[in-house]
Amino acid sequence: MTHVIEVFDRHSEELLLSVEIPKSRHEELAKLMDWQTPEDEFDGYDLSPEQVQTLETWTGKILGDANHIVQLVCVD
């Protein structure tokens, strides 16, 4: 299972960046997202500023910006 962070421009909704979360972070990601059932990880999610900050640390990428919409999706 691969989870990807997608960053969109808030005004144009253009995809600006797509970043894969390392598979080694799967258990930590489940806790960060507060998934309660295995099916939860297949949904798409808008991320809170706190979640974005954690994911920036994990990926080494700057994701958050006032002009961005940051989402988590499962691509397989």
C-alpha positions in Angstrom: 0.0 0.0 0.0 1.4 3.4 -1.0 0.3 6.7 0.5 1.0 9.9 -1.3 0.7 13.5 -0.1 -0.7 15.7 -2.8 -0.3 19.5 -2.7 -2.7 21.7 -4.7 -2.9 25.4 -5.4 -5.9 26.7 -3.3 -7.0 29.0 -6.2 -6.4 27.0 -9.4 -6.6 23.5 -7.8 -3.6 22.6 -9.9 -1.5 19.8 -8.5 1.8 21.3 -7.5 3.6 18.4 -5.7 3.1 14.7 -5.1 5.3 13.1 -2.4 5.3 9.4 -1.4 5.3 8.6 2.3 8.0 6.0 3.1 6.5 2.6 3.7 8.6 2.4 6.8 6.3 5.0 8.3 3.0 3.0 7.8 2.4 2.3 11.5 3.2 5.9 12.5 1.0 7.2 9.7 -2.0 5.1 11.0 -1.5 6.7 14.4 -1.1 10.2 12.9 -4.3 9.8 10.9 -6.2 8.0 13.8 -7.4 5.2 11.5 -9.7 2.9 13.4 -10.3 0.2 10.7 -8.2 -1.2 7.9 -10.6 0.4 5.4 -9.8 3.9 6.7 -6.4 4.0 5.0 -8.0 3.8 1.6 -9.9 7.1 2.0 -8.6 10.5 0.9 -8.0 13.1 3.6 -7.5 16.8 4.0 -4.6 17.2 6.3 -4.5 19.5 9.4 -1.5 21.9 9.9 -0.2 19.6 12.6 -0.4 16.5 10.3 1.3 18.5 7.5 4.1 19.5 9.9 4.7 15.9 10.9 4.7 14.7 7.3 7.2 17.5 6.4 9.5 16.1 9.0 9.1 12.5 7.6 9.6 13.5 3.9 12.0 16.4 4.1 9.7 18.4 1.9 7.9 21.7 2.5 4.2 21.0 2.0 2.2 23.6 3.9 1.5 27.1 2.7 -1.5 29.4 3.1 -2.1 29.0 -0.6 -2.0 25.2 -0.6 -4.5 22.4 0.0 -2.7 19.3 1.3 -4.3 15.9 1.0 -3.4 12.3 1.7 -4.4 9.6 -0.7 -3.8 5.9 -1.1 -2.7 5.1 -4.7 -2.8 1.3 -4.5 
